[in-house]
Amino acid sequence: MIFESDWGPIYYDVSGPEGAPVVAFTHGIVLDHTTFDAQVAGLRETYRVVVWDMPGHGRSFPLPGGDFSFSVAAACLNGVLDEISADSAVLVGQSLGSLVSQYAAHVYPLRVAALVHVGGMPLHEGMSPVAASLWRAFLASAVLIPEGTLARWFGRERAVTADVRRYLERSATNAGKRQFLKLTQAYLRDLAAGIPEAPPMPSLIAYGEHEVAMVRKASSRWHAGAPESRLAVIPEAGHIANQDHPEAFNQVLASFMEGIVSDRTTPRAKEPVATPA
């Protein structure tokens, strides 16, 4: 399906029973809605499941109405929810998708029932000077790296399973190096700007056991400062934990969703979700 946004056509797909609680998934940088195929299959019998391609990604490429930003992506997500007449939704975001979900929760708080982060970073913290310096160095060196080498690096760094690595490499190749770097620059600009405070919704903060140290530490710190949060470590998984180990991630997600749907008025206990075996 296509939503005609102010920034160009936005692709989305919706499945599951009409009238059921809505859960909307937002993918990572240069990826697309197929990142969440295993989650759609696991949830669509019970929930109204929405997947979409962010502006400048997948079937929502190119972006004729301007450059990518968190505000543009959040407005497009809000528009997709309008299209399916969803009063509110649980927003699930992977990496860049987590940042967009947080921005959407900041701008459209009544639209968001809860947040699920997979390999995400706390947007309200902005970016540390050390991280900013490392990213600048990466962008400067990436200009000199051949496109194929950059795509292979992207796959190796962010996933642990062969199939997911191939998916990431293919996605980066399809986007092209120019678009990859353009999106990364926008990501860093908006991450540095941040938001004033953490969205107050219940949240699940998940990351893979092989995630990079920066994300692991940020996730633990994030959880410690969020009274209505749960923390989950997905075994045998990297940055794209929902794809590396979908069975374990789906188990954690289903447990969190059941709690949100059964009683949205009761604060979530600030304690870790049991790590799946």
C-alpha positions as CSV (number, residue, x, y, z in Angstrom):
1,M,0.0,0.0,0.0
2,I,1.1,3.6,-0.6
3,F,0.5,6.6,1.6
4,E,1.0,9.9,-0.3
5,S,2.9,12.0,2.2
6,D,4.1,15.6,1.8
7,W,7.6,14.2,1.1
8,G,6.6,11.6,-1.5
9,P,5.0,8.1,-1.6
10,I,5.5,6.0,1.5
11,Y,5.1,2.3,1.3
12,Y,3.5,0.3,4.1
13,D,1.7,-3.0,4.8
14,V,-0.8,-3.9,7.4
15,S,-2.0,-7.3,8.5
16,G,-4.0,-8.9,11.4
17,P,-7.5,-8.4,12.7
18,E,-9.2,-5.0,12.4
19,G,-9.8,-3.5,15.8
20,A,-6.9,-5.4,17.4
21,P,-4.2,-3.4,19.3
22,V,-1.8,-1.9,16.8
23,V,2.0,-2.5,16.7
24,A,4.1,-0.6,14.2
25,F,7.6,-1.5,13.2
26,T,10.3,0.9,12.0
27,H,13.5,-0.5,10.5
28,G,17.1,0.6,10.6
29,I,19.3,2.7,8.3
30,V,19.2,1.7,4.6
31,L,17.0,-1.3,5.5
32,D,13.3,-1.9,4.8
33,H,10.1,-3.4,6.1
34,T,11.3,-7.0,5.5
35,T,13.6,-6.6,8.5
36,F,10.5,-7.6,10.6
37,D,9.1,-10.5,8.5
38,A,9.6,-12.9,11.5
39,Q,7.8,-10.5,13.9
40,V,4.9,-10.0,11.5
41,A,4.5,-13.8,11.2
42,G,4.6,-14.1,15.0
43,L,2.1,-11.3,15.9
44,R,-0.4,-11.0,13.1
45,E,-2.9,-13.5,14.5
46,T,-3.3,-11.4,17.6
47,Y,-2.4,-7.8,16.7
48,R,-2.9,-5.3,13.9
49,V,0.7,-5.3,12.6
50,V,2.1,-2.4,10.5
51,V,5.4,-2.4,8.7
52,W,6.6,0.4,6.4
53,D,9.6,1.8,4.6
54,M,10.9,5.1,6.0
55,P,11.3,8.0,3.5
56,G,14.5,7.5,1.5
57,H,14.5,3.7,2.1
58,G,13.2,0.6,0.3
59,R,10.0,1.2,-1.7
60,S,9.8,4.8,-0.3
61,F,12.9,5.8,-2.3
62,P,13.8,8.3,-3.6
63,L,12.7,11.2,-1.3
64,P,11.6,13.9,-3.8
65,G,10.2,16.2,-1.1
66,G,13.4,17.0,0.8
67,D,16.1,15.3,2.9
68,F,15.6,12.6,5.5
69,S,15.2,13.7,9.1
70,F,13.6,12.3,12.2
71,S,10.8,14.9,12.0
72,V,10.0,13.9,8.4
73,A,10.1,10.2,9.3
74,A,7.9,10.7,12.4
75,A,5.4,12.7,10.4
76,C,5.2,9.9,7.8
77,L,4.7,7.3,10.5
78,N,1.9,9.4,12.0
79,G,0.4,9.6,8.5
80,V,0.5,5.9,8.1
81,L,-1.3,5.4,11.4
82,D,-3.9,8.0,10.2
83,E,-4.3,5.9,7.0
84,I,-5.2,2.8,9.0
85,S,-7.3,4.8,11.5
86,A,-5.2,3.8,14.5
87,D,-5.8,5.8,17.6
88,S,-2.6,4.6,19.2
89,A,0.1,2.0,18.6
90,V,3.1,0.3,20.3
91,L,6.1,1.5,18.3
92,V,8.9,-1.0,17.7
93,G,12.1,0.6,16.3
94,Q,15.4,-1.0,15.3
95,S,18.5,1.2,15.6
96,L,17.5,4.3,13.5
97,G,13.9,3.2,13.8
98,S,14.2,3.4,17.6
99,L,15.3,7.1,17.3
100,V,12.5,7.9,14.9
101,S,10.0,6.1,17.3
102,Q,11.3,8.2,20.2
103,Y,10.9,11.4,18.1
104,A,7.4,10.4,17.2
105,A,6.6,9.8,20.9
106,H,7.9,13.2,21.7
107,V,5.9,15.0,19.0
108,Y,2.8,12.8,19.0
109,P,2.6,11.5,22.6
110,L,-1.1,10.6,22.6
111,R,-0.5,8.3,19.6
112,V,2.0,6.1,21.4
113,A,1.0,3.4,23.9
114,A,4.5,2.0,24.4
115,L,8.0,1.9,22.9
116,V,10.2,-1.1,22.0
117,H,13.8,-0.4,21.1
118,V,16.1,-2.9,19.4
119,G,19.7,-1.8,19.4
120,G,18.6,1.7,20.0
121,M,20.1,4.7,21.7
122,P,18.4,7.2,24.1
123,L,17.6,10.2,21.9
124,H,17.2,12.5,25.0
125,E,20.9,12.1,25.7
126,G,22.0,13.5,22.4
127,M,25.6,12.6,21.4
128,S,28.7,12.7,23.4
129,P,31.8,14.5,22.1
130,V,33.7,11.2,21.9
131,A,30.9,9.6,19.8
132,A,30.7,12.6,17.6
133,S,34.4,12.5,17.0
134,L,34.3,8.8,16.1
135,W,31.5,9.3,13.7
136,R,33.2,12.2,12.0
137,A,36.3,10.0,11.5
138,F,34.1,7.2,10.1
139,L,32.4,9.5,7.6
140,A,35.7,10.9,6.5
141,S,37.2,7.5,5.9
142,A,34.0,6.0,4.3
143,V,34.3,8.4,1.4
144,L,37.5,6.6,0.4
145,I,36.1,3.1,0.9
146,P,34.9,1.2,-2.2
147,E,31.1,0.7,-2.3
148,G,31.3,-3.1,-2.2
149,T,33.7,-3.0,0.7
150,L,31.5,-0.7,2.7
151,A,28.5,-2.9,2.1
152,R,30.3,-6.0,3.3
153,W,31.6,-4.2,6.4
154,F,28.0,-3.1,7.1
155,G,26.9,-6.7,7.1
156,R,29.7,-8.1,9.2
157,E,29.5,-5.4,11.8
158,R,25.8,-5.5,12.5
159,A,24.8,-9.1,12.4
160,V,26.1,-12.5,13.5
161,T,24.2,-14.9,11.2
162,A,25.1,-15.4,7.6
163,D,21.6,-14.8,6.2
164,V,21.2,-11.5,8.0
165,R,24.7,-10.4,7.0
166,R,23.8,-11.0,3.4
167,Y,20.5,-9.1,3.8
168,L,22.4,-6.1,5.2
169,E,25.0,-6.2,2.5
170,R,22.3,-6.4,-0.2
171,S,20.4,-3.5,1.4
172,A,23.5,-1.3,1.6
173,T,24.4,-2.2,-2.0
174,N,20.8,-1.4,-3.2
175,A,20.9,2.0,-1.4
176,G,24.3,2.9,-2.8
177,K,27.2,4.5,-1.0
178,R,26.0,8.1,-1.7
179,Q,22.6,7.4,-0.1
180,F,24.2,5.4,2.7
181,L,26.4,8.3,3.7
182,K,23.7,10.9,3.2
183,L,21.4,9.1,5.5
184,T,24.2,8.6,8.1
185,Q,24.9,12.3,8.1
186,A,21.2,13.1,8.7
187,Y,21.1,10.4,11.5
188,L,24.1,12.0,13.3
189,R,22.7,15.5,12.9
190,D,19.4,14.7,14.5
191,L,20.9,12.4,17.1
192,A,23.1,15.3,18.2
193,A,20.1,17.6,18.4
194,G,18.2,15.1,20.5
195,I,14.9,15.7,22.3
196,P,14.4,17.5,25.7
197,E,13.5,14.4,27.7
198,A,12.8,10.7,27.4
199,P,9.2,9.9,26.3
200,P,7.3,8.7,29.4
201,M,5.7,5.6,27.9
202,P,6.4,2.1,29.1
203,S,9.3,0.7,27.1
204,L,11.2,-2.4,26.3
205,I,14.9,-1.9,25.7
206,A,16.5,-4.9,23.9
207,Y,19.9,-5.6,22.5
208,G,21.9,-8.6,21.2
209,E,24.5,-10.2,23.4
210,H,27.1,-9.4,20.7
211,E,26.0,-5.8,20.4
212,V,28.8,-3.1,20.4
213,A,29.8,-1.9,23.9
214,M,28.5,1.6,23.3
215,V,24.9,0.4,22.7
216,R,25.1,-2.1,25.6
217,K,26.2,0.5,28.1
218,A,23.7,3.1,26.8
219,S,20.9,0.6,27.0
220,S,21.7,-0.3,30.6
221,R,22.0,3.4,31.6
222,W,18.7,4.1,29.7
223,H,16.9,1.3,31.6
224,A,18.2,2.5,35.0
225,G,16.8,6.0,34.4
226,A,13.4,4.9,33.1
227,P,10.9,3.7,35.8
228,E,8.6,2.0,33.3
229,S,11.2,0.1,31.3
230,R,12.3,-3.5,30.9
231,L,15.7,-4.6,29.7
232,A,16.3,-7.7,27.6
233,V,19.5,-9.2,26.2
234,I,18.8,-11.4,23.1
235,P,21.2,-14.3,23.0
236,E,23.2,-15.2,19.9
237,A,22.4,-11.9,18.3
238,G,24.1,-8.7,17.2
239,H,22.8,-5.2,16.4
240,I,19.9,-6.6,14.3
241,A,18.8,-8.8,17.2
242,N,15.2,-9.4,15.9
243,Q,16.6,-11.0,12.8
244,D,19.7,-12.7,14.2
245,H,17.6,-14.6,16.8
246,P,13.9,-14.0,15.9
247,E,12.5,-16.8,18.2
248,A,14.1,-15.3,21.3
249,F,13.2,-11.7,20.4
250,N,9.6,-12.7,19.6
251,Q,9.3,-14.3,23.0
252,V,10.4,-11.2,24.8
253,L,8.3,-8.9,22.6
254,A,5.1,-11.0,23.0
255,S,5.5,-11.0,26.8
256,F,5.9,-7.2,26.8
257,M,3.0,-6.7,24.5
258,E,0.7,-8.9,26.6
259,G,1.5,-6.7,29.6
260,I,0.8,-3.5,27.8
261,V,-2.5,-4.7,26.3
262,S,-3.8,-6.4,29.5
263,D,-3.4,-3.3,31.7
264,R,-2.1,0.0,30.3
265,T,-2.8,1.8,33.5
266,T,-0.4,-0.3,35.6
267,P,3.2,0.9,35.5
268,R,5.6,-1.7,34.2
269,A,8.0,-2.9,36.8
270,K,11.6,-1.7,36.3
271,E,13.2,-5.1,36.2
272,P,14.9,-7.1,33.4
273,V,12.9,-9.4,31.3
274,A,14.2,-12.9,31.6
275,T,16.8,-13.6,28.9
276,P,15.5,-16.4,26.6
277,A,17.5,-19.6,26.5
